[in-house]
Every structure is written in C-alpha cells, then in structure tokens.
C-alpha cells in the first residue's frame, strides 16, 4: 500500500522538476526522483511476484521494447547517454506478462544509466529468436560478480546508490517467463544483459 501511494507524489515531483530550467541541479534531482520511482515500482513488483501471477499472453516484443526505450530515453539523454533501439524484424511474438517484463527491462536500462559512466550509448536489441540484449559502454561487470549481482541486496560497491533489489527482481521475472538471463561484455567492454525467452 505504501509503495502504491508513493507513485503519485513521485510523478508530481518529476513533472515539477522537468519544468525547471536546464542545468546540473535539474539533472541530479530528476535522477534522484527516478530512483525513488523505481524503488516504489520494485516494491510493488516484489508483492506481485509473491502473490497471484499474471497470465502470459502473446505479445510483440518489438512494441514492448520500443515502449521501454521511449519511456527511458529522456532520463538516459539527461544523464549524458545516447540510446538506440535495434529490432531484427517485426513483429517478434512471445508469451509474456507485459507489465512485469517491461519493469525488468526498465530495471536493466536504469542500471546502465546508473553505472555506465554518464557517457556513450545504451543499446536495446531484439532478435528474431526472442532474445533481448541491453548493452552499455561503461566499465562492465567483473566476471566473478556476474552471478552475485542477481542476489537480493547485492551491490557491486558500498557506495552504490541502488537498493540491490532491481536485478534480483529481473531474475525472478525472467524465470517466471521460462527464460534465462546472462551478463557478457559489450563490444565496447561495458555490460551486455541478454534475456532469452
């Protein structure tokens, strides 16, 4: 209930901040408000995953991923990134729960924004084989940490601003879809999250 109640004031806060003049303070406040919004959604996701699960229905992954990129683009751009979307073909159908898979993808893009070094490109690709890949040009994730980042409350560094909930939720959502997730190096050496449905 508390997480649900947080959604409206956070949305109002984000809208008010967006009306301010451009500048570094505006970008920092928008990033902070976005983290609070993501935390509220993560708490709701935890509750949903522990309760009644939504049925999986046939949906176009291209439309779903395009929507995530459109929603996250303003934040990514304001934090210094380019963001691109590369579908292999259209449509690409899969059995999914739209809301939870969107949240999983948004969590991964949010991670790229948080840890990508505020430079370079974030790329979302959708393959005809129902593989979604989200990559960045940051510092990447060390190979020895690639499994641990999916543990609840695990953070790569003690000063990380995240809660350690996002990637554990991503893993649960992917498993609910009967899929697999892995982390590799992107061509630039950043992180590449690969979801196979």
Helices and strands as residue ranges (DSSP letters): H 2-18, H 24-50, E 57-60, H 61-78, E 82-87, E 93-96, H 98-115, E 121-126, E 131-135, G 143-145, G 148-150, H 166-176, E 180-185, E 191-196
